[in-house]
Amino acid sequence: MSESDALREALKRVAVGLKTTGLPFALAGGYAAWALGGPEPNHDVDFLVAPGDVDQVKKALVDQGLQVVQPPEDWLFKVSCDGVTVDVLHRGSGRELSDTLAATRRLEVLSVEMPVLAPTDVLVHKLLALDEHYCDLSSVISVARALREQVDWATVRACTAGSAFAEAVLFLLERLDIIATAR
């Protein structure tokens, strides 16, 4: 099985596990962008859950035979699934997490219906993840280009104001004529 196939299978298996909880969750990160029409990522799968639901979600996933691991970071846990690690985040970037989860779109992803982050939230999260230690502009630019017509850029600018990295990327997107210049 290729790495892409393994990531896709893990995505489906964890999504089905999350659905059984009845709690709000969303496909996030690169695979959310992919589900919305962006390029397919090649490194990991991310889901987002509410902070108050973490213990219940962990228990449900363990009960379904998945291995849950708590790394040192206090804003996510990891699910091991057939040699692939899926990140389950419980702290968002940008808007209030409850608003982010409420704004999801229900989409069929790899034959599994699931909530997917809204395009605007995908871009906000990607831009706010940039820092001195992780500054891969190529993935952000390719996602922005693919999703540009679905994104509320005024909201992206408002949610990322104050982030020098986000401001630099938005400037670059304007100069590349991917998005309109801010007014």
OpenMM code with the backbone's topology and positions (N, CA, C; nanometers):
from openmm import Vec3, app, unit

residues = "MET SER GLU SER ASP ALA LEU ARG GLU ALA LEU LYS ARG VAL ALA VAL GLY LEU LYS THR THR GLY LEU PRO PHE ALA LEU ALA GLY GLY TYR ALA ALA TRP ALA LEU GLY GLY PRO GLU PRO ASN HIS ASP VAL ASP PHE LEU VAL ALA PRO GLY ASP VAL ASP GLN VAL LYS LYS ALA LEU VAL ASP GLN GLY LEU GLN VAL VAL GLN PRO PRO GLU ASP TRP LEU PHE LYS VAL SER CYS ASP GLY VAL THR VAL ASP VAL LEU HIS ARG GLY SER GLY ARG GLU LEU SER ASP THR LEU ALA ALA THR ARG ARG LEU GLU VAL LEU SER VAL GLU MET PRO VAL LEU ALA PRO THR ASP VAL LEU VAL HIS LYS LEU LEU ALA LEU ASP GLU HIS TYR CYS ASP LEU SER SER VAL ILE SER VAL ALA ARG ALA LEU ARG GLU GLN VAL ASP TRP ALA THR VAL ARG ALA CYS THR ALA GLY SER ALA PHE ALA GLU ALA VAL LEU PHE LEU LEU GLU ARG LEU ASP ILE ILE ALA THR ALA ARG".split()
positions = [
    Vec3(0.0855, -0.1181, 0.0000),
    Vec3(0.0000, 0.0000, 0.0000),
    Vec3(0.0894, 0.1236, 0.0000),
    Vec3(0.0589, 0.2196, -0.0874),
    Vec3(0.1381, 0.3423, -0.0937),
    Vec3(0.1100, 0.4291, 0.0292),
    Vec3(0.1974, 0.5272, 0.0520),
    Vec3(0.1783, 0.6176, 0.1661),
    Vec3(0.0471, 0.6958, 0.1523),
    Vec3(0.0139, 0.7398, 0.0315),
    Vec3(-0.1120, 0.8115, 0.0098),
    Vec3(-0.2319, 0.7227, 0.0411),
    Vec3(-0.2260, 0.5979, -0.0027),
    Vec3(-0.3349, 0.5044, 0.0268),
    Vec3(-0.3483, 0.4818, 0.1772),
    Vec3(-0.2353, 0.4695, 0.2462),
    Vec3(-0.2377, 0.4490, 0.3915),
    Vec3(-0.2969, 0.5705, 0.4627),
    Vec3(-0.2598, 0.6910, 0.4186),
    Vec3(-0.3167, 0.8127, 0.4780),
    Vec3(-0.4675, 0.8189, 0.4557),
    Vec3(-0.5109, 0.7848, 0.3349),
    Vec3(-0.6538, 0.7876, 0.3041),
    Vec3(-0.7314, 0.6865, 0.3888),
    Vec3(-0.6761, 0.5671, 0.4047),
    Vec3(-0.7430, 0.4656, 0.4863),
    Vec3(-0.7516, 0.5101, 0.6320),
    Vec3(-0.6440, 0.5684, 0.6831),
    Vec3(-0.6446, 0.6185, 0.8209),
    Vec3(-0.7464, 0.7309, 0.8362),
    Vec3(-0.7535, 0.8192, 0.7384),
    Vec3(-0.8517, 0.9277, 0.7405),
    Vec3(-0.9922, 0.8704, 0.7537),
    Vec3(-1.0237, 0.7733, 0.6702),
    Vec3(-1.1585, 0.7139, 0.6739),
    Vec3(-1.1854, 0.6450, 0.8075),
    Vec3(-1.0893, 0.5681, 0.8532),
    Vec3(-1.1112, 0.4914, 0.9761),
    Vec3(-1.1315, 0.5825, 1.0970),
    Vec3(-1.0507, 0.6871, 1.1093),
    Vec3(-1.0653, 0.7797, 1.2220),
    Vec3(-1.1932, 0.8616, 1.2060),
    Vec3(-1.2272, 0.9024, 1.0852),
    Vec3(-1.3522, 0.9778, 1.0634),
    Vec3(-1.4728, 0.8961, 1.1064),
    Vec3(-1.4759, 0.7703, 1.0690),
    Vec3(-1.5875, 0.6840, 1.1084),
    Vec3(-1.5910, 0.6719, 1.2611),
    Vec3(-1.4741, 0.6577, 1.3225),
    Vec3(-1.4678, 0.6513, 1.4683),
    Vec3(-1.5185, 0.7787, 1.5330),
    Vec3(-1.4821, 0.8923, 1.4780),
    Vec3(-1.5290, 1.0201, 1.5325),
    Vec3(-1.6791, 1.0365, 1.5133),
    Vec3(-1.7301, 0.9902, 1.4004),
    Vec3(-1.8741, 1.0002, 1.3751),
    Vec3(-1.9550, 0.9232, 1.4796),
    Vec3(-1.9034, 0.8094, 1.5237),
    Vec3(-1.9781, 0.7275, 1.6191),
    Vec3(-1.9949, 0.7963, 1.7542),
    Vec3(-1.9113, 0.8952, 1.7839),
    Vec3(-1.9228, 0.9652, 1.9122),
    Vec3(-2.0438, 1.0568, 1.9164),
    Vec3(-2.0897, 1.1025, 1.7997),
    Vec3(-2.1991, 1.1992, 1.7952),
    Vec3(-2.1555, 1.3393, 1.8354),
    Vec3(-2.0272, 1.3588, 1.8591),
    Vec3(-1.9738, 1.4893, 1.9001),
    Vec3(-1.9262, 1.5671, 1.7772),
    Vec3(-1.9222, 1.6996, 1.7874),
    Vec3(-1.8741, 1.7779, 1.6732),
    Vec3(-1.7251, 1.7553, 1.6477),
    Vec3(-1.6905, 1.7452, 1.5216),
    Vec3(-1.5512, 1.7323, 1.4786),
    Vec3(-1.5438, 1.7820, 1.3356),
    Vec3(-1.4230, 1.7959, 1.2855),
    Vec3(-1.4062, 1.8370, 1.1460),
    Vec3(-1.2739, 1.7860, 1.0921),
    Vec3(-1.2747, 1.7479, 0.9659),
    Vec3(-1.1516, 1.7231, 0.8930),
    Vec3(-1.0834, 1.8584, 0.8776),
    Vec3(-0.9546, 1.8652, 0.9073),
    Vec3(-0.8819, 1.9922, 0.9047),
    Vec3(-0.7551, 1.9763, 0.8220),
    Vec3(-0.6758, 2.0810, 0.8174),
    Vec3(-0.5446, 2.0755, 0.7544),
    Vec3(-0.5471, 2.0487, 0.6051),
    Vec3(-0.4406, 1.9831, 0.5596),
    Vec3(-0.4231, 1.9592, 0.4171),
    Vec3(-0.5310, 1.8744, 0.3543),
    Vec3(-0.5818, 1.7758, 0.4284),
    Vec3(-0.6878, 1.6928, 0.3703),
    Vec3(-0.8208, 1.7664, 0.3639),
    Vec3(-0.8440, 1.8633, 0.4524),
    Vec3(-0.9635, 1.9480, 0.4382),
    Vec3(-0.9504, 2.0297, 0.3102),
    Vec3(-0.8319, 2.0867, 0.2892),
    Vec3(-0.8088, 2.1624, 0.1652),
    Vec3(-0.8276, 2.0729, 0.0436),
    Vec3(-0.7786, 1.9495, 0.0500),
    Vec3(-0.7930, 1.8553, -0.0603),
    Vec3(-0.9402, 1.8244, -0.0864),
    Vec3(-1.0177, 1.8025, 0.0197),
    Vec3(-1.1610, 1.7731, 0.0044),
    Vec3(-1.2350, 1.8892, -0.0600),
    Vec3(-1.1807, 2.0099, -0.0443),
    Vec3(-1.2416, 2.1299, -0.1004),
    Vec3(-1.1881, 2.1649, -0.2391),
    Vec3(-1.0940, 2.0846, -0.2901),
    Vec3(-1.0426, 2.1075, -0.4248),
    Vec3(-0.8958, 2.1421, -0.4323),
    Vec3(-0.8260, 2.1404, -0.3204),
    Vec3(-0.6835, 2.1715, -0.3189),
    Vec3(-0.5983, 2.0504, -0.3505),
    Vec3(-0.4670, 2.0682, -0.3480),
    Vec3(-0.3753, 1.9572, -0.3754),
    Vec3(-0.3761, 1.8568, -0.2606),
    Vec3(-0.3515, 1.7295, -0.2930),
    Vec3(-0.3490, 1.6272, -0.1883),
    Vec3(-0.2193, 1.6383, -0.1091),
    Vec3(-0.2311, 1.6407, 0.0240),
    Vec3(-0.1097, 1.6450, 0.1064),
    Vec3(-0.0412, 1.5081, 0.1060),
    Vec3(0.0806, 1.5056, 0.1541),
    Vec3(0.1532, 1.3790, 0.1529),
    Vec3(0.2165, 1.3460, 0.2872),
    Vec3(0.1717, 1.4126, 0.3958),
    Vec3(0.2418, 1.3865, 0.5205),
    Vec3(0.1540, 1.3501, 0.6397),
    Vec3(0.0335, 1.4044, 0.6520),
    Vec3(-0.0472, 1.3670, 0.7686),
    Vec3(-0.1935, 1.3997, 0.7481),
    Vec3(-0.2735, 1.3521, 0.8423),
    Vec3(-0.4173, 1.3777, 0.8446),
    Vec3(-0.4465, 1.4487, 0.9765),
    Vec3(-0.5292, 1.5531, 0.9698),
    Vec3(-0.5665, 1.6293, 1.0891),
    Vec3(-0.7178, 1.6341, 1.1036),
    Vec3(-0.7628, 1.6179, 1.2283),
    Vec3(-0.9023, 1.6414, 1.2647),
    Vec3(-0.9035, 1.7422, 1.3782),
    Vec3(-1.0168, 1.8080, 1.3952),
    Vec3(-1.0354, 1.9070, 1.5001),
    Vec3(-1.1558, 1.8661, 1.5834),
    Vec3(-1.1419, 1.8674, 1.7168),
    Vec3(-1.2527, 1.8388, 1.8086),
    Vec3(-1.2562, 1.9492, 1.9141),
    Vec3(-1.3675, 1.9604, 1.9824),
    Vec3(-1.3813, 2.0605, 2.0891),
    Vec3(-1.2996, 2.0179, 2.2107),
    Vec3(-1.2378, 2.1122, 2.2805),
    Vec3(-1.1551, 2.0781, 2.3966),
    Vec3(-1.2310, 1.9993, 2.5041),
    Vec3(-1.3556, 2.0322, 2.5261),
    Vec3(-1.4341, 1.9639, 2.6281),
    Vec3(-1.4714, 1.8212, 2.5932),
    Vec3(-1.4486, 1.7817, 2.4681),
    Vec3(-1.4858, 1.6472, 2.4218),
    Vec3(-1.3677, 1.5519, 2.4135),
    Vec3(-1.2485, 1.5988, 2.4449),
    Vec3(-1.1266, 1.5202, 2.4225),
    Vec3(-1.1316, 1.3837, 2.4915),
    Vec3(-1.1627, 1.3800, 2.6201),
    Vec3(-1.1610, 1.2521, 2.6921),
    Vec3(-1.2610, 1.1532, 2.6337),
    Vec3(-1.3790, 1.2014, 2.6009),
    Vec3(-1.4819, 1.1140, 2.5434),
    Vec3(-1.4402, 1.0637, 2.4053),
    Vec3(-1.3800, 1.1505, 2.3264),
    Vec3(-1.3342, 1.1114, 2.1924),
    Vec3(-1.2221, 1.0084, 2.2030),
    Vec3(-1.1254, 1.0329, 2.2915),
    Vec3(-1.0157, 0.9367, 2.3099),
    Vec3(-1.0707, 0.7988, 2.3469),
    Vec3(-1.1611, 0.7953, 2.4430),
    Vec3(-1.2181, 0.6684, 2.4888),
    Vec3(-1.2894, 0.5964, 2.3745),
    Vec3(-1.3690, 0.6699, 2.2977),
    Vec3(-1.4432, 0.6093, 2.1869),
    Vec3(-1.3475, 0.5502, 2.0828),
    Vec3(-1.2401, 0.6206, 2.0526),
    Vec3(-1.1446, 0.5706, 1.9534),
    Vec3(-1.0708, 0.4472, 2.0048),
    Vec3(-1.0336, 0.4484, 2.1327),
    Vec3(-0.9690, 0.3310, 2.1920),
    Vec3(-1.0658, 0.2125, 2.1908),
    Vec3(-1.1928, 0.2371, 2.2249),
    Vec3(-1.2938, 0.1308, 2.2247),
    Vec3(-1.3115, 0.0694, 2.0861),
    Vec3(-1.2758, 0.1435, 1.9822),
    Vec3(-1.2865, 0.0925, 1.8455),
    Vec3(-1.1572, 0.0279, 1.7972),
    Vec3(-1.0637, 0.0102, 1.8893),
    Vec3(-0.9410, -0.0603, 1.8554),
    Vec3(-0.8291, 0.0266, 1.8016),
    Vec3(-0.8442, 0.1564, 1.8106),
    Vec3(-0.7382, 0.2461, 1.7647),
    Vec3(-0.6477, 0.2807, 1.8823),
    Vec3(-0.5205, 0.3011, 1.8538),
    Vec3(-0.4246, 0.3362, 1.9593),
    Vec3(-0.4158, 0.4883, 1.9696),
    Vec3(-0.4434, 0.5407, 2.0894),
    Vec3(-0.4366, 0.6841, 2.1147),
    Vec3(-0.3107, 0.7127, 2.1953),
    Vec3(-0.2341, 0.8115, 2.1505),
    Vec3(-0.1086, 0.8485, 2.2146),
    Vec3(-0.1147, 0.9973, 2.2483),
    Vec3(-0.0726, 1.0312, 2.3712),
    Vec3(-0.0675, 1.1713, 2.4109),
    Vec3(0.0766, 1.2204, 2.4037),
    Vec3(0.1091, 1.3052, 2.3059),
    Vec3(0.2448, 1.3600, 2.2972),
    Vec3(0.2619, 1.4706, 2.4019),
    Vec3(0.3811, 1.5269, 2.4140),
    Vec3(0.4028, 1.6342, 2.5118),
    Vec3(0.3161, 1.7588, 2.4862),
    Vec3(0.2829, 1.7843, 2.3602),
    Vec3(0.2000, 1.9015, 2.3294),
    Vec3(0.0626, 1.8852, 2.3935),
    Vec3(0.0110, 1.9944, 2.4484),
    Vec3(-0.1173, 1.9878, 2.5186),
    Vec3(-0.2355, 2.0299, 2.4323),
    Vec3(-0.2160, 2.0441, 2.3036),
    Vec3(-0.3221, 2.0919, 2.2154),
    Vec3(-0.3661, 1.9874, 2.1126),
    Vec3(-0.3143, 1.8642, 2.1258),
    Vec3(-0.3541, 1.7579, 2.0349),
    Vec3(-0.3259, 1.6231, 2.0978),
    Vec3(-0.3845, 1.5202, 2.0385),
    Vec3(-0.3430, 1.3831, 2.0658),
    Vec3(-0.3307, 1.3136, 1.9318),
    Vec3(-0.2661, 1.1978, 1.9312),
    Vec3(-0.2401, 1.1274, 1.8063),
    Vec3(-0.3084, 0.9918, 1.8093),
    Vec3(-0.3526, 0.9500, 1.6922),
    Vec3(-0.4163, 0.8197, 1.6769),
    Vec3(-0.3329, 0.7395, 1.5784),
    Vec3(-0.2854, 0.6237, 1.6239),
    Vec3(-0.2099, 0.5340, 1.5361),
    Vec3(-0.3078, 0.4414, 1.4674),
    Vec3(-0.2942, 0.4332, 1.3366),
    Vec3(-0.3884, 0.3552, 1.2578),
    Vec3(-0.3120, 0.2870, 1.1449),
    Vec3(-0.2849, 0.1583, 1.1611),
    Vec3(-0.2168, 0.0804, 1.0573),
    Vec3(-0.0868, 0.1460, 1.0110),
    Vec3(-0.0054, 0.1914, 1.1062),
    Vec3(0.1233, 0.2503, 1.0733),
    Vec3(0.1202, 0.3970, 1.0356),
    Vec3(0.0023, 0.4577, 1.0362),
    Vec3(-0.0119, 0.5990, 1.0033),
    Vec3(-0.0572, 0.6719, 1.1294),
    Vec3(-0.0063, 0.7922, 1.1486),
    Vec3(-0.0469, 0.8718, 1.2635),
    Vec3(-0.1411, 0.9830, 1.2167),
    Vec3(-0.2539, 0.9932, 1.2866),
    Vec3(-0.3531, 1.0971, 1.2603),
    Vec3(-0.3515, 1.1916, 1.3793),
    Vec3(-0.3433, 1.3219, 1.3535),
    Vec3(-0.3458, 1.4215, 1.4600),
    Vec3(-0.4892, 1.4644, 1.4861),
    Vec3(-0.5270, 1.4672, 1.6129),
    Vec3(-0.6577, 1.5187, 1.6528),
    Vec3(-0.6313, 1.6416, 1.7396),
    Vec3(-0.6559, 1.7577, 1.6825),
    Vec3(-0.6286, 1.8841, 1.7486),
    Vec3(-0.7502, 1.9278, 1.8293),
    Vec3(-0.7257, 1.9925, 1.9422),
    Vec3(-0.8369, 2.0450, 2.0207),
    Vec3(-0.8112, 2.1891, 2.0637),
    Vec3(-0.7303, 2.2554, 1.9855),
    Vec3(-0.7127, 2.3992, 1.9988),
    Vec3(-0.6948, 2.4530, 1.8580),
    Vec3(-0.7794, 2.5459, 1.8222),
    Vec3(-0.7737, 2.5992, 1.6870),
    Vec3(-0.6949, 2.7278, 1.6802),
    Vec3(-0.6800, 2.7770, 1.5605),
    Vec3(-0.6152, 2.9054, 1.5362),
    Vec3(-0.7157, 2.9952, 1.4666),
    Vec3(-0.7205, 3.1174, 1.5084),
    Vec3(-0.8099, 3.2118, 1.4409),
    Vec3(-0.9390, 3.2309, 1.5166),
    Vec3(-1.0493, 3.1902, 1.4560),
    Vec3(-1.1798, 3.2105, 1.5162),
    Vec3(-1.1994, 3.1230, 1.6393),
    Vec3(-1.3011, 3.1579, 1.7180),
    Vec3(-1.3399, 3.0737, 1.8312),
    Vec3(-1.3663, 2.9330, 1.7792),
    Vec3(-1.3176, 2.8322, 1.8507),
    Vec3(-1.3276, 2.6938, 1.8038),
    Vec3(-1.4720, 2.6509, 1.7796),
    Vec3(-1.5639, 2.6944, 1.8656),
    Vec3(-1.7046, 2.6568, 1.8454),
    Vec3(-1.7576, 2.7149, 1.7147),
    Vec3(-1.7147, 2.8370, 1.6796),
    Vec3(-1.7555, 2.8974, 1.5520),
    Vec3(-1.6945, 2.8222, 1.4343),
    Vec3(-1.5693, 2.7805, 1.4496),
    Vec3(-1.5017, 2.7054, 1.3440),
    Vec3(-1.5736, 2.5729, 1.3186),
    Vec3(-1.6068, 2.5018, 1.4255),
    Vec3(-1.6768, 2.3735, 1.4092),
    Vec3(-1.8183, 2.3931, 1.3559),
    Vec3(-1.8831, 2.5035, 1.3927),
    Vec3(-2.0190, 2.5300, 1.3446),
    Vec3(-2.0206, 2.5668, 1.1957),
    Vec3(-1.9090, 2.6161, 1.1452),
    Vec3(-1.9032, 2.6614, 1.0054),
    Vec3(-1.8598, 2.5522, 0.9078),
    Vec3(-1.8491, 2.4285, 0.9550),
    Vec3(-1.8030, 2.3216, 0.8669),
    Vec3(-1.9043, 2.2927, 0.7562),
    Vec3(-1.8555, 2.2248, 0.6545),
    Vec3(-1.9406, 2.1760, 0.5462),
    Vec3(-1.9415, 2.0242, 0.5532),
    Vec3(-2.0569, 1.9653, 0.5356),
    Vec3(-2.0647, 1.8186, 0.5301),
    Vec3(-2.0356, 1.7777, 0.3861),
    Vec3(-1.9297, 1.7013, 0.3709),
    Vec3(-1.8880, 1.6559, 0.2383),
    Vec3(-1.8619, 1.5066, 0.2417),
    Vec3(-1.8737, 1.4444, 0.1265),
    Vec3(-1.8329, 1.3056, 0.1142),
    Vec3(-1.6842, 1.3051, 0.0783),
    Vec3(-1.6063, 1.2474, 0.1672),
    Vec3(-1.4620, 1.2398, 0.1476),
    Vec3(-1.4251, 1.0919, 0.1459),
    Vec3(-1.3773, 1.0451, 0.0329),
    Vec3(-1.3391, 0.9046, 0.0194),
    Vec3(-1.4535, 0.8119, 0.0606),
    Vec3(-1.5731, 0.8457, 0.0187),
    Vec3(-1.6959, 0.7680, 0.0420),
    Vec3(-1.7471, 0.7742, 0.1855),
    Vec3(-1.6918, 0.8623, 0.2679),
    Vec3(-1.7400, 0.8801, 0.4049),
    Vec3(-1.7871, 1.0244, 0.4200),
    Vec3(-1.9143, 1.0423, 0.4553),
    Vec3(-1.9637, 1.1781, 0.4780),
    Vec3(-1.9117, 1.2273, 0.6118),
    Vec3(-1.8563, 1.3500, 0.6113),
    Vec3(-1.7998, 1.4058, 0.7341),
    Vec3(-1.7974, 1.5584, 0.7257),
    Vec3(-1.7915, 1.6248, 0.8416),
    Vec3(-1.7750, 1.7703, 0.8404),
    Vec3(-1.6308, 1.8062, 0.8039),
    Vec3(-1.6176, 1.9085, 0.7204),
    Vec3(-1.4874, 1.9548, 0.6738),
    Vec3(-1.4784, 2.1041, 0.7039),
    Vec3(-1.3637, 2.1489, 0.7524),
    Vec3(-1.3465, 2.2912, 0.7796),
    Vec3(-1.3837, 2.3731, 0.6570),
    Vec3(-1.4421, 2.4890, 0.6810),
    Vec3(-1.4738, 2.5821, 0.5728),
    Vec3(-1.3435, 2.6315, 0.5101),
    Vec3(-1.3449, 2.6642, 0.3802),
    Vec3(-1.2229, 2.7086, 0.3123),
    Vec3(-1.1547, 2.8262, 0.3822),
    Vec3(-1.2322, 2.9210, 0.4319),
    Vec3(-1.1738, 3.0359, 0.5013),
    Vec3(-1.0974, 2.9903, 0.6248),
    Vec3(-1.1557, 2.8982, 0.7014),
    Vec3(-1.0884, 2.8483, 0.8214),
    Vec3(-0.9645, 2.7666, 0.7868),
    Vec3(-0.9684, 2.6926, 0.6770),
    Vec3(-0.8495, 2.6177, 0.6342),
    Vec3(-0.7340, 2.7149, 0.6125),
    Vec3(-0.7601, 2.8244, 0.5412),
    Vec3(-0.6538, 2.9216, 0.5145),
    Vec3(-0.6087, 2.9927, 0.6409),
    Vec3(-0.7015, 3.0280, 0.7291),
    Vec3(-0.6635, 3.0918, 0.8552),
    Vec3(-0.5709, 2.9999, 0.9332),
    Vec3(-0.6069, 2.8738, 0.9463),
    Vec3(-0.5243, 2.7785, 1.0210),
    Vec3(-0.3873, 2.7628, 0.9565),
    Vec3(-0.3840, 2.7513, 0.8240),
    Vec3(-0.2555, 2.7343, 0.7550),
    Vec3(-0.1661, 2.8568, 0.7751),
    Vec3(-0.2246, 2.9757, 0.7647),
    Vec3(-0.1438, 3.0969, 0.7807),
    Vec3(-0.0945, 3.1135, 0.9239),
    Vec3(-0.1788, 3.0838, 1.0217),
    Vec3(-0.1377, 3.1003, 1.1613),
    Vec3(-0.0423, 2.9906, 1.2088),
    Vec3(-0.0289, 2.8848, 1.1310),
    Vec3(0.0669, 2.7789, 1.1657),
    Vec3(0.2096, 2.8164, 1.1249),
    Vec3(0.2234, 2.9172, 1.0412),
    Vec3(0.3564, 2.9581, 0.9958),
    Vec3(0.4309, 3.0311, 1.1072),
    Vec3(0.5572, 2.9949, 1.1252),
    Vec3(0.6423, 3.0641, 1.2212),
    Vec3(0.7881, 3.0438, 1.1817),
    Vec3(0.8785, 3.0845, 1.2688),
    Vec3(1.0215, 3.0750, 1.2386),
    Vec3(1.0671, 2.9311, 1.2162),
    Vec3(0.9972, 2.8350, 1.2753),
    Vec3(1.0387, 2.6952, 1.2655),
    Vec3(0.9673, 2.6196, 1.1538),
    Vec3(0.8549, 2.6727, 1.1072),
    Vec3(0.7792, 2.6081, 0.9994),
    Vec3(0.7257, 2.7177, 0.9079),
    Vec3(0.7878, 2.7311, 0.7943),
    Vec3(0.7487, 2.8387, 0.7028),
    Vec3(0.7493, 2.7873, 0.5588),
    Vec3(0.6685, 2.6846, 0.5328),
    Vec3(0.6586, 2.6257, 0.3995),
    Vec3(0.5531, 2.7021, 0.3198),
    Vec3(0.5974, 2.8013, 0.2461),
    Vec3(0.5046, 2.8836, 0.1691),
    Vec3(0.4457, 2.8093, 0.0501),
    Vec3(0.5159, 2.7108, -0.0026),
    Vec3(0.4668, 2.6429, -0.1222),
    Vec3(0.3323, 2.5753, -0.0966),
    Vec3(0.3167, 2.5104, 0.0188),
    Vec3(0.1892, 2.4433, 0.0455),
    Vec3(0.0776, 2.5448, 0.0688),
    Vec3(0.1083, 2.6550, 0.1360),
    Vec3(0.0061, 2.7570, 0.1612),
    Vec3(-0.0361, 2.8235, 0.0295),
    Vec3(0.0594, 2.8545, -0.0524),
    Vec3(0.0283, 2.9215, -0.1799),
    Vec3(-0.0528, 2.8293, -0.2710),
    Vec3(-0.0167, 2.7022, -0.2770),
    Vec3(-0.0923, 2.6115, -0.3645),
    Vec3(-0.2355, 2.5924, -0.3137),
    Vec3(-0.2543, 2.5874, -0.1830),
    Vec3(-0.3905, 2.5768, -0.1276),
    Vec3(-0.4668, 2.7059, -0.1527),
    Vec3(-0.4033, 2.8206, -0.1302),
    Vec3(-0.4696, 2.9496, -0.1528),
    Vec3(-0.5120, 2.9633, -0.2991),
    Vec3(-0.4261, 2.9225, -0.3890),
    Vec3(-0.4580, 2.9304, -0.5328),
    Vec3(-0.5782, 2.8413, -0.5657),
    Vec3(-0.5783, 2.7205, -0.5126),
    Vec3(-0.6861, 2.6262, -0.5438),
    Vec3(-0.8200, 2.6680, -0.4831),
    Vec3(-0.8165, 2.7275, -0.3640),
    Vec3(-0.9414, 2.7591, -0.2929),
    Vec3(-0.9803, 2.9061, -0.3004),
    Vec3(-0.9047, 2.9876, -0.3711),
    Vec3(-0.9199, 3.1337, -0.3662),
    Vec3(-1.0618, 3.1845, -0.3851),
    Vec3(-1.1396, 3.1217, -0.4712),
    Vec3(-1.2754, 3.1706, -0.4970),
    Vec3(-1.3745, 3.1289, -0.3891),
    Vec3(-1.3360, 3.0369, -0.3009),
    Vec3(-1.4231, 2.9894, -0.1937),
    Vec3(-1.3952, 3.0600, -0.0612),
    Vec3(-1.2896, 3.1406, -0.0556),
    Vec3(-1.2408, 3.1972, 0.0702),
    Vec3(-1.2895, 3.3410, 0.0882),
    Vec3(-1.3285, 3.3742, 0.2107),
    Vec3(-1.3602, 3.5125, 0.2485),
    Vec3(-1.2285, 3.5759, 0.2940),
    Vec3(-1.1628, 3.6462, 0.2034),
    Vec3(-1.0292, 3.6984, 0.2304),
    Vec3(-1.0303, 3.8088, 0.3343),
    Vec3(-1.1390, 3.8839, 0.3463),
    Vec3(-1.1475, 3.9860, 0.4517),
    Vec3(-1.1438, 3.9199, 0.5893),
    Vec3(-1.2129, 3.8066, 0.6027),
    Vec3(-1.2105, 3.7335, 0.7292),
    Vec3(-1.0723, 3.6759, 0.7549),
    Vec3(-1.0081, 3.6233, 0.6525),
    Vec3(-0.8722, 3.5706, 0.6677),
    Vec3(-0.7808, 3.6820, 0.7180),
    Vec3(-0.7899, 3.7990, 0.6572),
    Vec3(-0.7039, 3.9109, 0.6996),
    Vec3(-0.7331, 3.9509, 0.8443),
    Vec3(-0.8606, 3.9556, 0.8809),
    Vec3(-0.8974, 3.9942, 1.0178),
    Vec3(-0.8479, 3.8915, 1.1191),
    Vec3(-0.8629, 3.7642, 1.0873),
    Vec3(-0.8242, 3.6579, 1.1819),
    Vec3(-0.6732, 3.6405, 1.1940),
    Vec3(-0.6001, 3.6845, 1.0923),
    Vec3(-0.4548, 3.6653, 1.0955),
    Vec3(-0.3795, 3.7959, 1.1193),
    Vec3(-0.4522, 3.9054, 1.1424),
    Vec3(-0.3880, 4.0348, 1.1668),
    Vec3(-0.2908, 4.0221, 1.2833),
    Vec3(-0.1741, 4.0783, 1.2660),
    Vec3(-0.0735, 4.0711, 1.3711),
    Vec3(0.0282, 3.9602, 1.3498),
    Vec3(0.0002, 3.8668, 1.2607),
    Vec3(0.0970, 3.7622, 1.2292),
    Vec3(0.1809, 3.8089, 1.1103),
    Vec3(0.3071, 3.8348, 1.1357),
    Vec3(0.3957, 3.8821, 1.0290),
    Vec3(0.4039, 3.7809, 0.9154),
    Vec3(0.4018, 3.6526, 0.9489),
    Vec3(0.4094, 3.5492, 0.8458),
    Vec3(0.2839, 3.5504, 0.7591),
    Vec3(0.1678, 3.5604, 0.8219),
    Vec3(0.0424, 3.5653, 0.7463),
    Vec3(0.0383, 3.6896, 0.6588),
    Vec3(0.0782, 3.8028, 0.7148),
    Vec3(0.0781, 3.9266, 0.6367),
    Vec3(0.1709, 3.9165, 0.5163),
    Vec3(0.2853, 3.8532, 0.5340),
    Vec3(0.3800, 3.8358, 0.4228),
    Vec3(0.3207, 3.7467, 0.3143),
    Vec3(0.2540, 3.6390, 0.3544),
    Vec3(0.1933, 3.5491, 0.2558),
    Vec3(0.0798, 3.6199, 0.1831),
    Vec3(-0.0029, 3.6932, 0.2554),
    Vec3(-0.1124, 3.7658, 0.1906),
    Vec3(-0.0583, 3.8682, 0.0916),
    Vec3(0.0488, 3.9373, 0.1278),
    Vec3(0.1132, 4.0310, 0.0357),
    Vec3(0.1615, 3.9578, -0.0895),
    Vec3(0.2254, 3.8432, -0.0698),
    Vec3(0.2748, 3.7642, -0.1828),
    Vec3(0.1591, 3.7157, -0.2706),
    Vec3(0.0500, 3.6704, -0.2090),
    Vec3(-0.0671, 3.6264, -0.2860),
    Vec3(-0.1236, 3.7414, -0.3699),
    Vec3(-0.1221, 3.8636, -0.3137),
    Vec3(-0.1666, 3.9801, -0.3903),
    Vec3(-0.0731, 4.0063, -0.5073),
    Vec3(0.0579, 4.0035, -0.4830),
    Vec3(0.1556, 4.0324, -0.5875),
    Vec3(0.1530, 3.9284, -0.6982),
    Vec3(0.1151, 3.8047, -0.6640),
    Vec3(0.1054, 3.6976, -0.7636),
    Vec3(-0.0303, 3.6975, -0.8329),
    Vec3(-0.1163, 3.7939, -0.8012),
    Vec3(-0.2515, 3.8045, -0.8566),
    Vec3(-0.3378, 3.6820, -0.8271),
    Vec3(-0.3147, 3.6192, -0.7129),
    Vec3(-0.3980, 3.5068, -0.6702),
    Vec3(-0.5204, 3.5613, -0.5981),
    Vec3(-0.5000, 3.6697, -0.5208),
    Vec3(-0.6120, 3.7350, -0.4512),
    Vec3(-0.6062, 3.8847, -0.4800),
    Vec3(-0.7185, 3.9510, -0.4595),
    Vec3(-0.7259, 4.0958, -0.4796),
    Vec3(-0.6508, 4.1664, -0.3678),
    Vec3(-0.5996, 4.2850, -0.4026),
    Vec3(-0.5312, 4.3667, -0.3027),
    Vec3(-0.6305, 4.4148, -0.1987),
    Vec3(-0.5881, 4.4146, -0.0713),
    Vec3(-0.6760, 4.4613, 0.0380),
    Vec3(-0.7059, 4.6080, 0.0176),
    Vec3(-0.8281, 4.6459, 0.0550),
    Vec3(-0.8674, 4.7869, 0.0397),
    Vec3(-0.8686, 4.8560, 0.1710),
] * unit.nanometer
topology = app.Topology()
chain = topology.addChain("A")
for resn in residues:
    res = topology.addResidue(resn, chain)
    for name in ("N", "CA", "C"):
        topology.addAtom(name, app.Element.getBySymbol(name[0]), res)
